[in-house]
Amino acid sequence: MSLVVQKFGGTSVATAEQIHRAARRAIREKLAGRRVVTVVSAMGDTTDRLIRLAREICDAPPRRELDMLVTTGEQVSIALMAMAIHAAGHEAISLTAAQVGLVTDSAHTKARIHSISAERINRELDAGRIVIVAGFQGIDPAGEITALGRGASDTTAVALAAVLDAEVCEIYTDVDGVYTADPRLVPEAHKIDRISYDEMLELASLGAVVVHSRGIEFGTKYQVPIHVRSSMTDSKGTMIVPETPGMEDIVVRGVTLRRDLARILINNVPNRPGLAFEIFDRIAQHHIVVDDIIQNVVNGGSEVDIDFTVELDDASETKAVCEKLASEMNVGTVVADDQVSKVSIVGVGMRSHTGVAARMFRALAAAGVNIENISTSEIVISVIVRREDGEKALRALHSAFELDKGP
Amino acid sequence: MSLVVQKFGGTSVATAEQIHRAARRAIREKLAGRRVVTVVSAMGDTTDRLIRLAREICDAPPRRELDMLVTTGEQVSIALMAMAIHAAGHEAISLTAAQVGLVTDSAHTKARIHSISAERINRELDAGRIVIVAGFQGIDPAGEITALGRGASDTTAVALAAVLDAEVCEIYTDVDGVYTADPRLVPEAHKIDRISYDEMLELASLGAVVVHSRGIEFGTKYQVPIHVRSSMTDSKGTMIVPETPGMEDIVVRGVTLRRDLARILINNVPNRPGLAFEIFDRIAQHHIVVDDIIQNVVNGGSEVDIDFTVELDDASETKAVCEKLASEMNVGTVVADDQVSKVSIVGVGMRSHTGVAARMFRALAAAGVNIENISTSEIVISVIVRREDGEKALRALHSAFELDKGP
């Protein structure tokens, strides 16, 4: 008998009516003869509300206690979901991570899954029940309650799908799939029918957070097809699947814009071993994430200019950290530019097509967009542009790679 | 090293400020050199809110799922309490029932404690931590989450105090102790310094619900001194302790009024074996609690009148049940009187003093209160009176037994 894992995010179980709707979806699959496991997130903004409550009590709550607190949100949801299925006349049982045996490491607030036991779930499925598992939570080998980190109910769902050998892992959310670009910025954007794990991972890291990255990584590792779809309609969404040869026919799968970035430039750093490490180590100590690092040799090789991007919110702190460091070492000057955005194109087709970068730069030039910086990886090309050019650049690339023509 | 168990009810942890106050009490005991275990209820009206949420989803939620749902309230509280202690610079750890090993039977929504393991708690205490245990919840031998029933955080606290051999179990609440009568009705009422378990049990069952009955039963069984006191002040409250010989010097410890009762009278029931059983069995099937049952033989022994009280809210349903039964059996008439109250006097001194009932009836007569019915047990005498006489009767008895003179 085939098995389906359905995951309902917080926006899909925010009200009693939405919980009933999710319950009906689970029941429909059951009536179609499938074994059904659902993974549920905390209702609506519950997790944020709990974290606010914690901050009212304590500026820096111990992470263990934070996990003890926030995992209650999912426990509420699974109980209500089981009740909704019961109200509709069907059998269901809710299970916490401890009851499932979803074991993680002990890194509270960002724990990673070590193992999942299928035993209890299979026993309940054999008894004809719909099984409802709490997303986001785990238990460490010592029996401590852990949380997998924000958005990690996706991870729970895909990991369960892998362990249970599910036919598909359905991620129900408030959008109806993954788009070639953000439809709010590019009206011509269309829904992507099929996308590879690698492409989806890149899109997710570039801001298209429809499915959480860790979930996609699990999908990749265990080859679980992931179906991202709307909880409000019955239309098909986007299938995230293993890459097939035909996928490379499409040069670019999607384009993205990360709007609010800042670019930090450290000029005239002596070109000696270890200095770059010192700079980025110091920034990391402040829990600031950096990206798009570029280093240019200047002054005949005696010095380098180091250039990178950070989230706009982190710009002033990063600048202060770098200035302090520069003054300690008595080297370089620090410049922060808080008016930049990043535009990227993503596609496995880049591997087999040539001239993709040239085509990208030509389109941007034709649109009158100046490129400040370029970075590339195997299936991504990103450029840093002035923030006022961001949306124009995005639309130009969407059109240049013929994404507005539809599938 | 002496050990104290402190229990904070929902009204004592309803806000961040109250949680901090509770945390300070725990820390104070710790700094005084004691080992401290606190038991915490759900914040304010959380449990009611969760039950309302369940009813929105399902008219008759499965009890297992109800327990899964409502036990989250205590999990939130213990995490926040641990954070508050941490914020004040001390070490604390929160533990769920599963983590403690508080094992109950499988009677969801009203589970009973089977056993408690002291191992984990002692390990954390040995490490110098204040241990915070979730009240109200348990885990059954199969690992299912259970709830002990409303008000049962008291039970958790006293049971823990028994297992850990605590010096005292402190119950912090929104009143400052147990009173000789409800101070809202009898302004002369005063706080009782010491009361025996038996007296407290009777007072609790007669409506003075300062400590939950099951908690007192645990106290009796394991001889745990229980200190009921206010979470708002530092003044001493009421000690609930094993009975001592001196206690019998006081004839009456307290007086109570149960205001909203109804009296059901079934007349002319044939006096044959089994009929009383049939009547009360039928009522019990409707989950109606009856009290003060009296049976009088009439008509030279051929018939009996049966008389009992129920909660006012249950009056019309009880009358309907009895009328249906009377019509099925073609016997008797049913009369419901929904204008009665019950006034009781409670005290272990009744065992050794004579003439207590006479003194009670004289006082009521002097106050012009008519007695409709009398029932007695070893340390309680109760009378049924007209509702409009209830408070007058209460005050007359409080004065007649010299309770307004203070300890």
Contacts between the chains, C-beta under 8 A, distances in Angstrom:
chain1	res1	chain2	res2	distance
A	16	B	53	7.5
A	16	B	56	4.4
A	16	B	57	5.3
A	19	B	57	6.2
A	20	B	57	7.3
A	50	B	76	7.2
A	53	B	16	7.5
A	53	B	76	7.7
A	53	B	80	6.6
A	54	B	79	7.5
A	54	B	80	6.9
A	54	B	83	6.0
A	56	B	16	4.4
A	57	B	16	5.3
A	57	B	19	6.1
A	57	B	20	7.2
A	57	B	80	5.2
A	57	B	83	4.6
A	57	B	84	5.1
A	57	B	87	6.3
A	58	B	83	4.0
A	58	B	84	6.6
A	58	B	86	5.9
A	58	B	87	3.9
A	59	B	87	7.0
A	61	B	83	4.5
A	61	B	86	6.9
A	62	B	82	7.0
A	62	B	83	6.9
A	62	B	86	5.4
A	64	B	93	7.6
A	65	B	79	4.7
A	65	B	82	4.6
A	65	B	83	5.2
A	65	B	86	7.1
A	65	B	94	6.0
A	66	B	79	7.4
A	66	B	83	8.0
A	68	B	75	6.4
A	68	B	78	6.9
A	68	B	79	4.0
A	68	B	82	7.5
A	68	B	94	5.4
A	68	B	96	7.8
A	69	B	75	7.6
A	69	B	76	6.1
A	69	B	79	3.7
A	69	B	80	6.8
A	69	B	83	7.8
A	71	B	75	7.9
A	72	B	72	4.0
A	72	B	75	4.9
A	72	B	76	5.3
A	75	B	68	6.4
A	75	B	69	7.6
A	75	B	71	7.9
A	75	B	72	4.9
A	75	B	75	7.5
A	76	B	50	7.1
A	76	B	53	7.7
A	76	B	69	6.0
A	76	B	72	5.3
A	78	B	68	6.9
A	79	B	54	7.5
A	79	B	65	4.7
A	79	B	66	7.4
A	79	B	68	4.0
A	79	B	69	3.7
A	80	B	53	6.6
A	80	B	54	6.9
A	80	B	57	5.2
A	80	B	65	8.0
A	80	B	69	6.8
A	82	B	62	7.0
A	82	B	65	4.6
A	82	B	68	7.5
A	83	B	54	6.0
A	83	B	57	4.7
A	83	B	58	4.0
A	83	B	61	4.5
A	83	B	62	6.9
A	83	B	65	5.2
A	83	B	66	8.0
A	83	B	69	7.8
A	84	B	57	5.1
A	84	B	58	6.6
A	86	B	58	5.8
A	86	B	61	6.9
A	86	B	62	5.4
A	86	B	65	7.1
A	87	B	57	6.4
A	87	B	58	3.9
A	87	B	59	7.0
A	93	B	64	7.6
A	94	B	65	6.0
A	94	B	68	5.4
A	96	B	68	7.8
A	96	B	145	7.4
A	98	B	98	6.5
A	98	B	143	7.6
A	99	B	143	6.0
A	99	B	144	7.9
A	143	B	98	7.6
A	143	B	99	6.0
A	144	B	99	7.9
A	145	B	96	7.5
